[in-house]
Amino acid sequence: KYTTFSICYYWINSLDQKTSIFNSSKTVVIPPGKENKTATLSYNYTIAPLGNTFSTGTYYCNVKWNGIEKMGKGVFVLVRDTGYVNTSYGWEILVTLTVLLAVLSITATALLLWKRK
């Protein structure tokens, strides 16, 4: 009775709206001698292409069989436009800090030499 089950892939967007992506029914043949044993089956599904930024959300897999329902933990997917540039100010901060320290060092050295005279 556990050989027929259904798989449902769906996503929930930022407005908590559930959208079904794919539904499938599966029937598994149990080989003789393997009855009443736990089995793990993997099913992969590729969601492509994600057309626009509205596809951002958490994607889930749900399996139902014989009145039992199991849901995956979900995977969050962030979709960005093709022109998106990840802004990083790391180099700018490093150069600014280096220049500031160099100027302060030169100034301190000049003051020490001037005070000596």
MITORFI-71064 format. One line per field, with one value per residue: residue in three letters; x, y, z of N, C-alpha, C in turn. Coordinates in Angstrom, 3 decimals. Atoms other than C-alpha are relative to their C-alpha. Layout:
N
aa ALA/...
nu X/...
nv Y/...
nw Z/...
cau X/...
cav Y/...
caw Z/...
cu X/...
cv Y/...
cw Z/...
***
This chain:
117
aa LYS/TYR/THR/THR/PHE/SER/ILE/CYS/TYR/TYR/TRP/ILE/ASN/SER/LEU/ASP/GLN/LYS/THR/SER/ILE/PHE/ASN/SER/SER/LYS/THR/VAL/VAL/ILE/PRO/PRO/GLY/LYS/GLU/ASN/LYS/THR/ALA/THR/LEU/SER/TYR/ASN/TYR/THR/ILE/ALA/PRO/LEU/GLY/ASN/THR/PHE/SER/THR/GLY/THR/TYR/TYR/CYS/ASN/VAL/LYS/TRP/ASN/GLY/ILE/GLU/LYS/MET/GLY/LYS/GLY/VAL/PHE/VAL/LEU/VAL/ARG/ASP/THR/GLY/TYR/VAL/ASN/THR/SER/TYR/GLY/TRP/GLU/ILE/LEU/VAL/THR/LEU/THR/VAL/LEU/LEU/ALA/VAL/LEU/SER/ILE/THR/ALA/THR/ALA/LEU/LEU/LEU/TRP/LYS/ARG/LYS
nu 0.807/-0.874/-0.769/0.469/-0.056/-0.075/-1.005/0.431/-0.969/0.647/-0.763/0.758/-0.680/-0.126/1.352/0.530/0.886/-0.502/0.146/-0.412/-0.923/-0.029/0.641/-0.255/0.351/-1.000/0.263/-1.269/0.115/-0.841/-0.533/0.267/-0.935/-0.275/1.222/-0.054/-1.295/-0.053/-0.778/-0.122/-0.084/-0.298/0.573/-0.485/0.794/-0.687/0.897/-0.733/-0.747/0.729/0.140/-0.150/-0.256/1.180/-0.181/-0.662/0.849/-0.440/0.500/0.238/0.422/0.994/0.307/1.204/0.327/0.856/0.444/-1.155/-0.570/-1.295/-0.439/-1.408/-0.299/0.042/-1.239/0.254/-0.673/0.045/-0.205/-0.397/-0.042/-1.308/-0.823/-0.281/-1.412/-0.138/-0.862/-0.941/-0.831/-1.201/-1.217/0.044/-0.299/-1.411/-0.815/0.219/-0.686/-1.441/-0.374/0.142/-1.121/-1.220/0.010/-0.253/-1.383/-0.862/0.213/-0.645/-1.446/-0.357/0.098/-1.123/-1.215/0.105/-0.140/-1.404/-0.767
nv -1.210/-1.168/-0.041/-1.104/-1.271/-1.171/-1.002/-1.342/-1.067/-1.298/-1.056/-1.012/-1.275/-0.905/-0.335/1.267/0.616/1.310/0.245/1.349/0.021/1.300/1.112/1.262/1.229/1.056/1.335/0.701/1.453/0.548/1.306/1.067/0.087/-1.353/-0.493/-0.410/-0.600/-1.428/-0.347/-1.426/-0.277/-1.402/-0.558/-1.353/-0.818/-1.250/-1.114/-0.882/-1.123/-0.909/-1.114/-1.363/-0.117/0.436/1.417/0.094/0.581/1.280/1.117/1.177/1.272/0.616/1.370/0.539/1.381/0.729/-0.850/-0.603/-1.097/-0.463/-1.192/-0.338/-1.211/-1.142/-0.641/-1.390/-0.386/-1.434/-0.233/-1.384/-0.380/0.235/-1.196/-0.230/-0.018/0.095/-1.095/0.320/-1.163/0.475/-0.615/-1.439/-0.219/0.338/-1.059/-1.204/0.188/-0.026/-1.392/-0.751/0.351/-0.533/-1.449/-0.214/0.384/-1.053/-1.196/0.211/-0.039/-1.398/-0.743/0.397/-0.603/-1.445/-0.297/0.222/-1.164
nw 0.000/-0.002/1.244/0.833/-0.716/0.869/-0.327/0.390/-0.216/0.011/-0.660/-0.726/0.242/-1.146/-0.470/-0.511/0.984/0.415/1.430/0.373/1.131/0.660/-0.709/0.663/-0.723/0.198/-0.500/-0.146/-0.048/-1.062/0.398/-0.960/-1.109/-0.529/-0.616/-1.408/-0.313/0.306/1.192/0.287/1.428/0.299/1.214/0.232/0.909/0.285/0.290/0.914/-0.557/-0.881/0.932/-0.490/-1.436/-0.739/-0.311/-1.302/-1.037/-0.544/0.806/-0.830/0.574/-0.856/0.435/-0.637/0.286/-0.942/-1.088/-0.680/0.782/-0.485/0.701/-0.165/-0.760/0.901/0.435/0.391/1.239/0.272/1.428/0.270/1.409/0.612/-0.154/-1.414/-0.378/-1.450/-0.432/-1.055/-0.285/-0.679/0.538/-0.236/-1.418/-0.207/0.597/-0.806/-1.272/0.268/0.302/-1.242/-0.866/0.607/-0.228/-1.428/-0.264/0.558/-0.818/-1.297/0.231/0.278/-1.264/-0.846/0.546/-0.155/-1.418/-0.323/0.397
cau 0.000/3.036/4.210/2.162/2.852/2.785/5.496/4.669/7.170/6.025/7.326/6.139/6.920/7.533/3.755/3.265/1.510/1.909/2.519/2.613/5.491/5.323/3.166/3.925/2.579/5.019/4.592/7.542/7.891/9.181/11.518/10.783/12.420/12.543/9.016/8.546/11.935/12.654/13.854/15.081/14.516/15.939/14.137/15.748/13.854/15.507/13.660/14.842/14.866/13.861/12.502/12.490/13.091/9.545/10.770/12.554/11.179/11.437/11.031/9.623/9.045/6.017/5.370/2.024/1.242/-1.496/-2.737/0.782/2.298/5.960/7.377/11.006/12.720/12.764/15.483/15.533/16.375/17.242/16.864/18.645/18.484/21.307/22.511/22.869/26.286/27.152/28.513/31.600/33.392/36.255/38.940/37.785/37.931/41.366/42.823/41.277/42.619/46.101/46.220/44.985/47.626/50.352/49.347/49.276/52.658/54.262/52.717/53.938/57.435/57.507/56.369/59.041/61.771/60.529/60.372/63.991/65.267
cav 0.000/2.325/1.779/4.621/8.185/11.710/14.355/18.053/20.892/24.397/27.748/30.390/33.990/36.989/37.563/33.981/32.942/29.259/28.450/24.877/24.134/20.421/17.431/13.808/10.405/7.544/3.819/1.822/-1.904/-3.755/-6.637/-10.005/-10.342/-6.551/-6.228/-4.516/-2.794/0.924/2.359/5.799/7.102/10.328/12.459/15.565/18.363/21.330/24.622/26.510/29.131/31.490/34.249/37.281/38.569/37.621/34.004/34.784/32.693/29.420/26.252/23.074/19.419/17.603/13.825/12.172/8.491/6.482/9.423/10.423/13.723/14.746/18.149/19.162/21.975/24.211/26.032/29.838/31.128/34.789/35.794/38.948/40.863/40.294/43.875/43.490/44.431/43.358/46.485/45.937/48.807/46.678/48.033/51.637/51.407/49.756/52.419/55.265/53.857/53.346/56.908/58.341/56.427/57.499/61.176/60.965/59.233/61.836/64.659/63.180/62.682/66.254/67.626/65.624/66.834/70.437/70.361/69.074/72.145
caw 0.000/0.225/-3.339/-4.881/-3.848/-5.235/-5.305/-5.392/-5.840/-4.983/-3.799/-1.387/-2.327/-0.056/0.223/1.560/-1.648/-2.524/-6.212/-7.498/-9.875/-10.582/-9.565/-10.273/-9.264/-8.799/-8.400/-7.116/-7.727/-4.673/-5.562/-3.946/-0.532/0.034/1.450/4.852/4.673/4.702/1.427/0.456/-3.047/-4.471/-7.023/-8.485/-10.137/-11.834/-11.808/-14.870/-16.052/-13.278/-15.467/-13.217/-9.712/-8.754/-8.634/-5.342/-2.502/-0.628/-2.690/-1.128/-1.930/-0.552/-0.690/0.026/0.329/2.044/4.121/5.230/4.141/4.477/3.582/3.011/4.897/1.838/-0.046/-0.277/-3.757/-4.387/-8.029/-9.231/-12.494/-14.980/-14.510/-10.757/-9.382/-5.876/-4.216/-2.133/-0.448/0.894/-1.466/-1.085/2.713/2.621/0.293/2.320/5.587/4.078/2.708/6.030/8.001/5.541/5.840/9.654/9.702/7.429/9.482/12.780/11.363/10.047/13.444/15.286/12.936/13.129/16.936/17.065/15.304
cu 0.846/0.773/-0.438/-0.009/0.068/1.035/-0.486/1.113/-0.754/0.896/-0.942/0.770/-0.004/-1.352/-0.706/-1.033/0.659/-0.296/0.528/0.872/-0.117/-0.675/0.260/-0.440/1.013/-0.523/1.310/-0.275/0.967/0.480/-0.325/1.095/0.321/-1.242/0.258/1.381/-0.038/0.888/0.020/0.178/0.257/-0.636/0.492/-0.924/0.716/-1.016/0.777/-0.887/-0.889/-0.057/0.239/0.174/-1.208/0.063/0.726/-0.986/0.586/-0.691/-0.055/-0.339/-0.939/-0.327/-1.204/-0.170/-0.823/-0.395/1.118/0.576/1.298/0.449/1.476/0.173/-0.037/1.377/-0.350/0.829/-0.204/0.348/0.299/-0.048/1.403/0.924/0.391/1.506/0.059/0.989/0.848/0.918/1.307/1.265/0.032/0.354/1.470/0.916/-0.124/0.754/1.523/0.486/-0.058/1.163/1.325/0.110/0.299/1.447/0.970/-0.116/0.702/1.516/0.462/-0.048/1.157/1.306/-0.006/0.218/1.462/0.826/-0.395
cv 1.268/0.151/1.125/1.274/1.145/0.982/1.336/0.995/1.321/1.029/0.981/1.305/0.872/0.431/-1.228/-0.634/-1.283/-0.201/-1.391/0.062/-1.307/-1.030/-1.275/-1.150/-1.075/-1.313/-0.767/-1.491/-0.516/-1.389/-1.065/-0.071/1.351/0.610/0.347/0.517/1.472/0.230/1.511/0.161/1.482/0.389/1.432/0.707/1.322/1.057/0.966/0.365/0.805/1.335/1.388/-0.006/-0.401/-1.484/-0.204/-0.557/-1.299/-1.122/-1.262/-1.217/-0.645/-1.386/-0.505/-1.463/-0.567/0.844/0.667/1.077/0.463/1.184/0.254/1.302/1.255/0.557/1.414/0.338/1.499/0.212/1.482/0.262/-0.224/1.195/0.281/-0.060/-0.004/1.063/-0.435/1.198/-0.388/0.678/1.493/0.325/-0.259/1.101/1.281/-0.089/0.066/1.425/0.845/-0.286/0.542/1.503/0.304/-0.319/1.063/1.275/-0.127/0.055/1.431/0.830/-0.335/0.627/1.512/0.408/-0.171/1.244/1.121
cw 0.000/-1.305/-0.931/0.827/-1.009/0.534/-0.532/0.325/-0.078/0.671/0.659/-0.142/1.254/0.562/0.574/-0.928/-0.503/-1.485/-0.321/-1.251/-0.775/0.895/-0.777/0.892/-0.338/0.564/-0.012/0.096/1.057/-0.431/1.053/1.066/0.630/0.656/1.469/0.421/-0.411/-1.211/-0.155/-1.492/-0.199/-1.322/-0.117/-0.972/-0.175/-0.381/-0.883/-1.176/0.939/-0.728/0.543/1.514/0.834/0.346/1.323/1.017/0.511/-0.759/0.864/-0.845/1.013/-0.559/0.786/-0.397/1.142/1.220/0.785/-0.915/0.651/-0.856/0.286/0.760/-0.864/-0.293/-0.446/-1.229/-0.203/-1.461/-0.198/-1.493/-0.546/0.167/1.430/0.254/1.512/0.461/1.174/0.190/0.687/-0.479/0.288/1.449/0.281/-0.538/0.823/1.322/-0.171/-0.256/1.268/0.951/-0.547/0.247/1.465/0.357/-0.493/0.833/1.349/-0.135/-0.237/1.276/0.931/-0.489/0.176/1.446/0.442/-0.285/0.887
***
